[in-house]
Amino acid sequence: MDAFLTLLVVIIIVCWACYRRKLSKAVYGIAALDMLLRIIYFVSTHIGVNAVASFFGSFPNSLLAVAGAYTEGIVYLIIAWAFVLLMIYFLVMTLSIFFKK
């Protein structure tokens, strides 16, 4: 269920970015969501409290894990490469902002 909720958030981010006509907003939103999921996964595996770990353990560990839960084969491969390209674009945008200042 949490993977479905994560997928819904990704769709909302992409639709909002299309409404605003900015690819950078979608890339930042997807990257932020992926980082949030990775932080939640880290906390769930490295915390000593069982109740908190079991609550956070139900979340997927990344957006690629969500894609892997719902797709397989060539569709997953296309989604994975699109995700990698989005993360490369995010890295280039972040580095350009960093070196600009």
N, C-alpha and C positions, 0 to 999 in steps of 0.2 A: 504494500500500500504506500509506503514512504517513497519507493522508487517511482510510483505513478505520480505522487505529489511533486517530486523533483522534476519529472518530465513535464508536468503542467506548468511549473515555474519557468522552465526553459522556453516553453512555447509562449508564455506571457511576455518574457523578456524580448524574444525575437519579434513578436507582434508589435510591442511598444516601440522597438527600434525602427521597425518598418514604418510605423505611423510617424515617427520623428524624422525618418529618412536619413539616419546616421548609422552606418555600419559599426563605427567605433563604440557607440553606446551598447550595441548587442554584444560586441566582443568583450567589453569591460564587464557587462552583466554576467555573461557566461563564465568568464574567468573568475569573477568574484564568487559565483555560486560553486564552481568547482573547488576553489580554495576553501570555502566554508565547509563543504562536504569532507574534504581531506582533513581539516582541523577537527571536525566532529569525529571522524574515524580515529584520528590520533588520540583524542581524549578518551574515546570509548575503549581503546586497547591499552592505554597506559594509566588509567585511573584505578585506584584501589577500592572504590565504593561500588559494590555490585549493583545497587539499584540504578545509579547514574550510568554505569557501563551498559547495563541491559537496555536502558532507555535509548541511549545514543547508539547502541549496537544495531538497532533496527534500521538505521539510515544507511544508504549505499555509501561506499567509500569514495566514489568519484562519479563524474558524468559518464565516463566510459563504462563503468560498472552498470549504470542504468541502461545504456545502449546495449550492453551485453546481455542484460536480463530480458530484453524484449526483442532482440534481433539476433541473427546468426548468419554466418556465411558471407556472401559478397555485400549484403546490405550493411552488416557490421563493419566490414572492411572500409566501405565508403564513408560511413559515419566516423570511424576512427581517424581516417586520413583527413576528413574535413575538420575534425576536432584538433588534430595536430596543426593543420594550417591556420586555424583560428588562434591557437596558442602562440604560433610563430608571429602572427600579425600583432597579437597582444604584446609580445616581447619587444618587437620592433617599435611599436607605439610608446611603450614604457621607456625604452632606452632613448628614444628620440626626445622625450620630455626630460629625461634625466640629464642628457648631455646639452640640451638647449639652455638650461639654467646655470 
